[in-house]
Amino acid sequence: MTTGTTMIPHSRPSIDQEEIRAVTDVLQSGHLAQGAVVERFERGMAAYFGAAGGVAVNSGTMALEVALRALGIGPGDEVLLPSYVCAAPWQAVQRVGAQARLVDIEPETFQIDADLARAAITSRTRAIIVPHLFGLPADLTALAQLGVPLIEDCAQTLGAMEQGRAVGSVGVLTVCSFYANKLLCAGEGGMLLSSNSVLLERARALREYDGSPSLNPQATNLKMTDLQAAVGLVQLNRLPEFLERRVSLALGYREALAGTSAILPSVPAGRSHVYYRFVVRISQRRSGSDELSECLGRMERQGVQCRKPVFRSLHCYLGLEGFPATEAAEREALSVPLYPALTGEEAAQVFMAMRDEWRRE
Ligand SMILES: Cc1ncc(COP(=O)(O)O)c(C=O)c1O
């Protein structure tokens, strides 16, 4: 087991007295459901993204579904998305009755490949879901030139830049997640942001069962509570400090791994990384062995809980072939703990474990 050290978890939220106070204030206010605090959170997030408005919902997954519905996407339509992502975007596409078409990723960056997206476009393609994975922007410049509306999925990336533009400022709609392990957390929750007031109005109507003149079978209760929004607002204030700490930890990890066999996160020219995840590629030392799970086991024995950064690629679930870059990521990518709540001592333990691991060759 571990060498007398306690296990460093792969993720841990940064919750302080301020969040506790904000929740207590809401509890004492007598108004817990969606109300003024949610509205303040929506305005704060919209200002952060430079969008006209935001619509808070109960998860990032539902934000994606509402984004598709707001764009009028449904049966007979196709939506492009990468295979290398969690199941949430695929499930959102399924629930609106559209067809998901999977695209491989850029081999170096893990992000959706714009050239392959172009090749996958048909006359029925209505949107591209663009997750910015692990804190790094996708190639927004190339994707924006494809002439298909982009839904930017910022569940894993806030504040990162691509060619001078912030993520979430390019797509017709942007979605966020405030799940407990995210850059900005509220336990659960999500939001759509846009500068298109028609899309925002449609999204607002979809998150409530009542309030419209006619019955809408697509609408349902997707509301966020003021309790979650109170946490989100404090976290939004702390976001610059969180991102700074993440980037500084990543610099330390890069130094620790310099000169070892580890393949470090690639940051193409013109893009910045905020390190939601620090994803190292392991080299395949012994063909035929499951090198990744052996590596996960060795890190765990050193008290460092690592994870595969994507549980299972979509094309693997679906039994599809022809995604070589995603398959390489499945075999090689490993995420090590990196978050603002990591103490200096814990970061030193992660450095040591990584050095031991990647000096083994
Ligand atoms: C890229 C991406 N999109 C969407 C989601 C779904 O968000 P949520 O967990 O809030 O439903 C996640 C996971 O949290 C994610 O990583």
PDBQT file of the ligand as one rigid body, heavy atoms in Angstrom, charges set to zero:
ROOT
HETATM    1  C1  LIG A 401     -16.602  18.277 -21.275  1.00  0.00    +0.000 C 
HETATM    2  C2  LIG A 401     -17.785  18.036 -20.405  1.00  0.00    +0.000 A 
HETATM    3  N1  LIG A 401     -19.012  18.329 -20.850  1.00  0.00    +0.000 NA
HETATM    4  C3  LIG A 401     -20.111  18.150 -20.080  1.00  0.00    +0.000 A 
HETATM    5  C4  LIG A 401     -20.019  17.634 -18.818  1.00  0.00    +0.000 A 
HETATM    6  C5  LIG A 401     -21.258  17.393 -18.036  1.00  0.00    +0.000 C 
HETATM    7  O1  LIG A 401     -21.394  18.277 -16.951  1.00  0.00    +0.000 OA
HETATM    8  P1  LIG A 401     -22.236  17.887 -15.670  1.00  0.00    +0.000 P 
HETATM    9  O2  LIG A 401     -21.464  16.860 -14.914  1.00  0.00    +0.000 OA
HETATM   10  O3  LIG A 401     -22.387  19.168 -14.906  1.00  0.00    +0.000 OA
HETATM   11  O4  LIG A 401     -23.553  17.360 -16.140  1.00  0.00    +0.000 OA
HETATM   12  C6  LIG A 401     -18.762  17.292 -18.313  1.00  0.00    +0.000 A 
HETATM   13  C7  LIG A 401     -18.597  16.689 -16.992  1.00  0.00    +0.000 C 
HETATM   14  O5  LIG A 401     -18.725  17.167 -15.975  1.00  0.00    +0.000 OA
HETATM   15  C8  LIG A 401     -17.614  17.520 -19.111  1.00  0.00    +0.000 A 
HETATM   16  O6  LIG A 401     -16.395  17.230 -18.659  1.00  0.00    +0.000 OA
ENDROOT
TORSDOF 0
